[in-house]
Amino acid sequence: MIVGWLTGGLLQALLKAFVAMQERRLESRGLERKLAADLAAEEIRAEIASRAEARKLLQLENGTLLSAGRLGRLAFVLPLALWWAAVCLDSVFHFGWKVSEVPVLRDWGGAIVTSLFLVDGMKAVGRMVRGGRA
């Protein structure tokens, strides 16, 4: 009371202004968090829609000889297969091609080619089990 009387109510006005400013700050933080949550939810919905469209495309391309998926695999597998064949032929028959063998490429290339054969093989088995074409 004495402090209020000495400052002429200035301290009380400053405190009210400070409290009001803090309340507005909290409200804006809450609004920012809500907007961030809404944005994240919208991004998730967009990702789900994008994956649904990709799934539709893959289902449409399934069984097509020159689908984008097959062309992409061929673009990777054919150069790898040619290199691998050159290494094997040069190693066995000594053609003198001097094809460099890259151990890292041999290791991960083998894993990828194997996985492609396994995936395509399992797809064929699944089609045979369902009664479709192999």
Beta strands, then each sheet from edge to edge (+ up, - down):
end
